C-alpha cells in the first residue's frame, strides 16, 4: 500500500477513466494499493468509469475542454498509448502547451515529459520529420516527445 509522505501521495495514476489501456492503468494502481483518478467523459452509449478508479476520485465531465484542463493542470507526465481522435486531441493539447511555454517552464510547474509508447505506431501515424520540412515545427520541438517500447520503458522515462 502506498503511504503519503508529509501528506503528499506521489505517483497517483490519472486516466480518462474508461476501458482499455485506461482501465489497465487504473487496475495496476489498484493492485499496488494506490489511488487512481478517473476523469471520465460522458458519451452517448459509451464509456462508463471503469471499476478500478477510486470512487471518491472519479469525476464525470460533459465537455472535453474542461476534462482536458483538469488532466493537464495536474499532469506530472503524459504517457500515451496508440489511440484515435481523443488520444490525439489530448496529446496535441499537452504538446502545444509545452511548445508555447504555457506548461513546464517555471520551477513550481515541473516539465511534463511526453512519452509515446510504440514508436513504430507513432512514426507511421505522424510524419514528424515532414512537419519540420514543411516549416510547421522547429526541429527542436521534436525534443518534446520521447518514445518507449512498452509501459516499463515509459515508466523509466518518467522517473518511476
Secondary structure by P-SEA (a helix, b strand, c coil): cccccccccccccccccccaaaaaaaaaaaaacbbbbbbccccccccccccccccccbbbbccaaaaaaaaaaaccbbbbccccaaaaaaaaaaaaaaaaccccccccccbbbbbbccaaaaaaacaaaaaaaaccccccccccbbbbccaaaaaaaacc
